[in-house]
């Protein structure tokens, strides 16, 4: 897990980025606050409660789409680099199934939420063992993925990517939480560079999450596709994963 947890005096707590998004401590957790009408409730990372806890208990284990895509099968538990960590939900699922996971996040405010969420989960008996397998790095994977992986000590057998897909801002279906996240992270216009960086680093496969009907990322064609109801995983395979 990342060293150097944020102190009360950390300037990120009071930082005020564009669109008046503010990091603040509430009820023992770091939260990101925006306009309630536009962004809804304050955003926090919580691995011990809520959605993460429900998925850990009832998500379907290694039969889940992401587990199959990343090669978690009977007797096979690869190490994974989640190069677009976001709120850490996919990484937590993989770590709960036994994988060692490096989370790379480039947005400072989201990295701070992850760092805080991991610290709180490490103090919870139900999640401490899981988050001990999660290692957090702050950096831009499109430029520095190889260096970030080398510094982490996590073997990059599988690199998982979930690039932000462009959307229509006026759509009423865009969740308020996602609006808040996008205003910090933006769309991943450099997804082809990110894919190439992942292909250069991964020893066994690169896994890219996409909306089910979206085109693949520009570049080499995926060798395999695992499709679900609303999303799919494009697989770029260097070599097979073995026990």
C-alpha positions in Angstrom: 0.0 0.0 0.0 1.2 3.5 -0.7 3.3 5.3 1.9 2.7 8.8 3.2 -0.9 9.0 4.1 -2.4 12.5 3.9 -2.2 14.5 7.1 -4.7 17.1 8.3 -2.4 19.8 7.1 -2.2 18.4 3.6 -3.0 21.2 1.1 -5.0 18.9 -1.0 -7.8 18.9 1.6 -8.6 22.5 1.0 -7.7 22.6 -2.7 -10.4 24.1 -4.9 -10.1 22.8 -8.5 -12.2 23.9 -11.5 -16.0 23.9 -11.1 -15.7 24.4 -7.3 -14.9 20.8 -6.6 -13.4 20.6 -3.1 -11.7 17.9 -1.0 -12.8 17.9 2.6 -12.9 15.6 5.6 -16.4 14.5 6.7 -17.2 11.8 9.4 -13.6 10.5 9.3 -13.3 10.2 5.5 -12.0 12.3 2.7 -14.7 13.4 0.3 -14.9 15.3 -2.9 -17.7 17.8 -2.9 -19.3 19.6 -5.9 -22.6 21.3 -6.6 -25.3 19.0 -5.1 -27.7 19.6 -7.9 -25.2 18.7 -10.6 -23.0 16.2 -8.8 -25.2 14.7 -6.1 -23.7 13.4 -2.9 -20.1 13.9 -1.9 -17.8 11.3 -3.5 -15.7 9.0 -1.4 -13.9 5.8 -1.8 -15.2 3.1 0.6 -14.0 -0.5 0.3 -15.5 -1.8 3.6 -19.1 -0.7 3.1 -21.7 -0.1 0.4 -21.3 -1.2 -3.2 -17.8 -2.7 -2.7 -18.9 -4.8 0.3 -22.0 -6.1 -1.6 -19.9 -7.1 -4.6 -17.3 -8.8 -2.4 -20.0 -10.9 -0.8 -22.4 -11.6 -3.7 -20.5 -10.5 -6.9 -20.0 -14.0 -8.4 -16.3 -14.7 -7.5 -14.1 -15.7 -10.4 -17.1 -16.1 -12.7 -17.3 -12.3 -12.9 -16.6 -10.8 -16.3 -13.5 -8.9 -15.1 -12.0 -11.9 -13.4 -12.4 -14.0 -16.6 -10.9 -11.3 -18.7 -7.9 -10.8 -16.4 -7.3 -14.6 -16.4 -8.3 -15.5 -12.9 -9.1 -19.1 -13.3 -8.7 -22.2 -11.2 -5.1 -22.4 -10.0 -4.2 -19.1 -11.8 -4.0 -15.8 -10.0 -2.0 -13.3 -12.1 -0.7 -10.0 -10.8 -2.5 -7.0 -12.3 -1.7 -3.4 -13.1 -4.9 -1.3 -13.1 -3.5 1.6 -15.1 -6.7 3.6 -14.9 -7.6 3.0 -11.3 -10.4 5.6 -10.9 -12.3 4.9 -7.7 -10.6 1.5 -7.3 -13.7 -0.7 -7.7 -12.3 -3.1 -10.3 -9.0 -3.3 -8.5 -10.7 -4.2 -5.3 -12.7 -7.0 -7.0 -9.4 -8.4 -8.3 -7.6 -8.1 -5.0 -10.6 -9.7 -3.2 -10.1 -12.7 -5.5 -6.4 -13.0 -4.5 -4.6 -10.9 -7.1 -1.8 -8.5 -6.3 -2.8 -5.2 -7.9 -1.0 -2.0 -8.6 -3.4 1.0 -9.0 -2.2 3.9 -11.1 -4.1 7.1 -10.9 -3.1 10.4 -12.6 -5.7 12.8 -11.1 -4.3 14.1 -7.7 -7.8 14.5 -6.1 -8.9 11.0 -7.1 -5.5 9.6 -5.9 -6.1 11.3 -2.6 -9.6 9.7 -2.3 -8.0 6.3 -3.1 -5.3 6.7 -0.6 -7.8 7.6 2.1 -10.1 4.7 1.2 -7.2 2.2 1.4 -6.1 3.5 4.8 -9.6 3.2 6.2 -10.1 -0.3 4.7 -6.7 -1.4 6.2 -8.2 -0.8 9.7 -11.3 -2.9 9.0 -11.1 -6.6 9.8 -13.2 -7.6 6.8 -11.0 -5.8 4.2 -7.5 -5.5 5.7 -6.2 -8.6 4.1 -7.6 -7.6 0.7 -6.2 -4.1 0.6 -2.8 -5.4 1.7 -2.7 -6.7 -1.9 -3.5 -3.2 -3.4 -0.6 -0.9 -4.0 -1.2 2.7 -5.1 0.9 4.9 -7.4 0.3 8.5 -8.6 1.3 9.2 -12.2 0.3 9.3 -15.8 0.3 5.8 -17.3 0.4 7.1 -20.9 3.9 8.5 -20.2 5.3 6.8 -17.1 3.7 3.3 -16.9 7.0 1.4 -17.2 8.7 3.5 -14.5 5.7 3.3 -12.2 5.5 -0.5 -12.5 9.2 -0.9 -12.0 9.1 1.2 -8.8 6.1 -0.7 -7.4 7.6 -4.2 -7.4 4.4 -5.6 -8.8 4.9 -7.9 -11.8 2.8 -6.6 -14.7 1.4 -10.0 -15.9 -1.9 -8.3 -16.8 -2.6 -4.7 -17.5 -6.2 -3.6 -17.1 -7.5 -0.4 -18.8 -10.8 1.3 -18.4 -10.4 4.5 -20.4 -13.0 7.2 -20.0 -15.3 6.9 -23.0 -16.6 10.2 -24.6 -20.2 11.0 -23.8 -22.9 13.5 -24.5 -22.9 15.9 -21.6 -26.6 16.8 -22.1 -27.7 13.2 -21.7 -30.0 12.8 -18.7 -28.6 9.3 -18.2 -25.1 10.5 -17.1 -24.9 9.7 -13.4 -24.2 12.6 -11.1 -21.2 10.7 -9.6 -19.8 10.3 -13.1 -20.2 14.0 -13.9 -18.1 14.9 -10.9 -15.5 12.3 -11.8 -15.3 13.5 -15.4 -14.9 17.1 -14.5 -11.6 16.2 -12.9 -10.4 13.4 -15.1 -11.9 14.4 -18.5 -12.1 12.0 -21.5 -9.2 9.8 -22.3 -8.3 11.3 -25.7 -4.9 9.6 -25.6 -6.3 6.1 -25.2 -4.3 4.8 -28.2 -1.0 5.9 -26.4 -2.3 4.3 -23.2 -2.9 1.0 -25.0 0.5 1.0 -26.5 2.1 1.7 -23.2 0.2 -1.2 -21.7 1.2 -3.5 -24.5 4.8 -2.6 -24.0 4.7 -3.3 -20.2 2.4 -6.3 -19.8 4.1 -9.7 -19.9 1.0 -11.8 -20.7 -2.1 -9.7 -21.6 -3.8 -6.4 -21.8 -7.4 -6.2 -20.9 -9.5 -3.2 -22.1 -13.0 -2.5 -20.7 -15.3 -0.8 -23.3 -19.0 0.0 -23.6 -20.5 -3.1 -25.4 -21.2 -1.3 -28.7 -18.2 1.0 -28.7 -15.4 0.5 -31.3 -12.0 -0.9 -30.0 -9.3 1.6 -29.2 -7.4 2.7 -32.3 -4.4 0.4 -32.8 -3.8 -3.3 -33.0 -7.0 -5.4 -33.1 -7.8 -7.4 -30.0 -7.4 -11.2 -30.3 -10.4 -12.0 -28.1 -13.5 -10.4 -26.8 -15.5 -11.2 -23.7 -18.9 -9.6 -23.9 -21.5 -8.8 -21.2 -24.9 -7.1 -21.2 -23.6 -3.5 -21.2 -19.9 -3.7 -21.5 -17.2 -6.0 -22.9 -13.5 -6.7 -22.5 -11.1 -6.6 -25.4 -8.1 -8.9 -24.9 -4.6 -8.4 -26.3 -2.7 -11.6 -25.6 1.1 -11.9 -25.6 1.2 -15.4 -24.0 -1.1 -17.6 -22.0 -1.3 -17.5 -18.2 -0.4 -20.7 -16.5 -0.6 -22.0 -12.9 
